[in-house]
């Protein structure tokens, strides 16, 4: 799971944030873990317009369940 927050916060405090404090929450394939928009732009510049990082959005209900499963 990849989390973008509206402010800097430690991983140990993520579960205390309101869902609205997250700018984006999505899942990525493990192989795409360190890839992002810059990688997509480089791929387009190299002539691979269809290369993209697959992202699946995570809503507030699923995020709450994931935090609960993590013991938070």
Backbone as CSV, one residue per row, in Angstrom:
resi,resn,N_x,N_y,N_z,CA_x,CA_y,CA_z,C_x,C_y,C_z
1,UNK,0.844,-1.154,0.000,0.000,0.000,0.000,0.897,1.226,0.000
2,UNK,0.523,2.212,-0.753,1.292,3.449,-0.885,0.420,4.596,-0.383
3,UNK,0.936,5.344,0.586,0.173,6.426,1.208,0.829,7.771,0.937
4,UNK,0.031,8.741,0.565,0.492,10.122,0.430,-0.289,10.942,1.454
5,UNK,0.419,11.650,2.320,-0.258,12.441,3.348,-0.086,13.930,3.086
6,UNK,-0.963,14.714,3.698,-0.928,16.166,3.515,0.197,16.807,4.322
7,UNK,0.808,16.027,5.227,1.925,16.546,6.033,2.844,15.388,6.406
8,UNK,4.052,15.723,6.829,5.019,14.700,7.226,4.567,14.061,8.534
9,UNK,4.611,12.737,8.562,4.204,12.002,9.761,4.900,10.649,9.748
10,UNK,5.226,10.154,10.915,5.881,8.857,11.012,4.916,7.717,10.758
11,UNK,5.445,6.590,10.319,4.607,5.427,10.016,3.833,4.956,11.238
12,UNK,4.409,5.145,12.423,3.742,4.695,13.643,2.508,5.522,13.998
13,UNK,2.329,6.667,13.364,1.181,7.529,13.660,0.161,7.588,12.524
14,UNK,0.408,6.879,11.447,-0.509,6.929,10.304,-1.938,6.568,10.688
15,UNK,-2.083,5.585,11.559,-3.419,5.117,11.930,-4.222,6.161,12.700
16,UNK,-3.564,7.227,13.170,-4.270,8.274,13.923,-4.855,9.346,13.016
17,UNK,-4.456,9.358,11.752,-4.926,10.394,10.833,-6.356,10.144,10.384
18,UNK,-7.075,11.217,10.155,-8.380,11.149,9.524,-8.153,10.855,8.044
19,UNK,-9.085,10.155,7.417,-8.917,9.794,6.008,-8.697,11.023,5.133
20,UNK,-9.283,12.158,5.501,-9.123,13.385,4.704,-7.696,13.930,4.734
21,UNK,-6.865,13.456,5.681,-5.463,13.881,5.745,-4.584,13.157,4.721
22,UNK,-5.143,12.152,4.058,-4.407,11.432,3.027,-4.704,12.063,1.675
23,UNK,-3.645,12.441,0.956,-3.819,12.990,-0.390,-4.135,11.880,-1.391
24,UNK,-3.558,10.708,-1.175,-3.810,9.558,-2.039,-3.465,8.288,-1.275
25,UNK,-4.231,7.263,-1.518,-3.966,5.944,-0.949,-4.224,4.945,-2.069
26,UNK,-3.204,4.166,-2.418,-3.387,3.186,-3.476,-2.448,2.004,-3.299
27,UNK,-2.791,0.940,-3.976,-1.970,-0.264,-3.994,-1.191,-0.297,-5.294
28,UNK,0.037,-0.786,-5.224,0.859,-0.977,-6.417,1.309,-2.425,-6.453
29,UNK,1.616,-2.888,-7.646,2.241,-4.194,-7.770,3.601,-4.138,-7.091
30,UNK,4.035,-5.236,-6.484,5.314,-5.252,-5.784,6.462,-4.834,-6.696
31,UNK,6.433,-5.263,-7.940,7.502,-4.930,-8.891,7.532,-3.439,-9.224
32,UNK,6.450,-2.723,-8.934,6.363,-1.292,-9.245,6.527,-0.425,-8.000
33,UNK,6.968,-1.019,-6.913,7.028,-0.341,-5.617,7.775,0.986,-5.649
34,UNK,8.890,1.074,-6.324,9.688,2.308,-6.327,9.532,3.118,-7.608
35,UNK,8.511,2.803,-8.372,8.269,3.530,-9.616,7.140,4.528,-9.408
36,UNK,7.185,5.619,-10.143,6.153,6.638,-10.008,6.007,7.453,-11.268
37,UNK,5.494,8.661,-11.106,5.217,9.529,-12.255,6.483,9.840,-13.057
38,UNK,7.618,10.044,-12.382,8.860,10.333,-13.113,9.227,9.174,-14.030
39,UNK,9.082,7.956,-13.536,9.374,6.777,-14.346,8.450,6.731,-15.559
40,UNK,7.173,7.030,-15.358,6.222,7.034,-16.470,6.615,8.069,-17.519
41,UNK,7.052,9.242,-17.084,7.476,10.291,-18.018,8.713,9.870,-18.798
42,UNK,9.666,9.225,-18.129,10.872,8.739,-18.804,10.496,7.692,-19.851
43,UNK,9.606,6.790,-19.497,9.176,5.754,-20.448,8.523,6.382,-21.679
44,UNK,7.695,7.392,-21.489,7.078,8.079,-22.634,8.142,8.744,-23.495
45,UNK,9.127,9.383,-22.852,10.199,10.054,-23.592,11.035,9.054,-24.390
46,UNK,11.133,7.824,-23.899,11.893,6.779,-24.591,11.073,6.071,-25.666
47,UNK,9.825,6.501,-25.830,8.999,5.925,-26.879,8.080,4.798,-26.445
48,UNK,7.827,4.691,-25.155,6.924,3.667,-24.625,5.700,4.341,-23.995
49,UNK,4.784,4.840,-24.810,3.665,5.639,-24.293,2.675,4.861,-23.429
50,UNK,2.659,3.540,-23.538,1.684,2.752,-22.784,2.208,2.231,-21.450
51,UNK,3.467,2.501,-21.137,4.036,2.032,-19.870,3.501,2.899,-18.732
52,UNK,2.940,2.252,-17.713,2.448,3.010,-16.573,2.477,2.147,-15.324
53,UNK,2.484,2.806,-14.192,2.401,2.128,-12.908,0.927,1.856,-12.639
54,UNK,0.606,0.609,-12.359,-0.782,0.259,-12.039,-1.069,0.673,-10.600
55,UNK,-2.123,1.433,-10.420,-2.512,1.886,-9.088,-3.989,1.570,-8.873
56,UNK,-4.292,1.011,-7.731,-5.673,0.723,-7.372,-6.017,1.570,-6.156
57,UNK,-7.040,2.409,-6.281,-7.397,3.304,-5.184,-7.932,2.522,-3.991
58,UNK,-7.620,3.038,-2.804,-8.087,2.463,-1.552,-8.986,3.494,-0.878
59,UNK,-10.199,3.111,-0.566,-11.135,4.017,0.093,-10.987,3.985,1.605
60,UNK,-11.738,4.832,2.285,-11.623,4.957,3.738,-12.004,3.665,4.460
61,UNK,-13.009,2.955,3.959,-13.429,1.718,4.623,-12.330,0.662,4.562
62,UNK,-11.749,0.460,3.384,-10.679,-0.526,3.252,-9.454,-0.107,4.049
63,UNK,-9.109,1.174,4.026,-7.950,1.637,4.793,-8.154,1.353,6.278
64,UNK,-9.349,1.614,6.799,-9.647,1.329,8.208,-9.481,-0.155,8.504
65,UNK,-9.954,-1.002,7.604,-9.824,-2.446,7.797,-8.366,-2.880,7.761
66,UNK,-7.574,-2.293,6.865,-6.149,-2.637,6.786,-5.409,-2.236,8.054
67,UNK,-5.708,-1.041,8.580,-5.088,-0.618,9.837,-5.504,-1.552,10.975
68,UNK,-6.765,-1.979,10.992,-7.236,-2.904,12.024,-6.496,-4.237,11.928
69,UNK,-6.305,-4.725,10.710,-5.570,-5.974,10.519,-4.113,-5.848,10.950
70,UNK,-3.574,-4.645,10.829,-2.182,-4.410,11.225,-2.051,-4.260,12.738
71,UNK,-3.177,-4.355,13.456,-3.131,-4.284,14.914,-3.155,-2.888,15.467
72,UNK,-3.659,-1.934,14.717,-3.717,-0.545,15.174,-5.077,-0.226,15.691
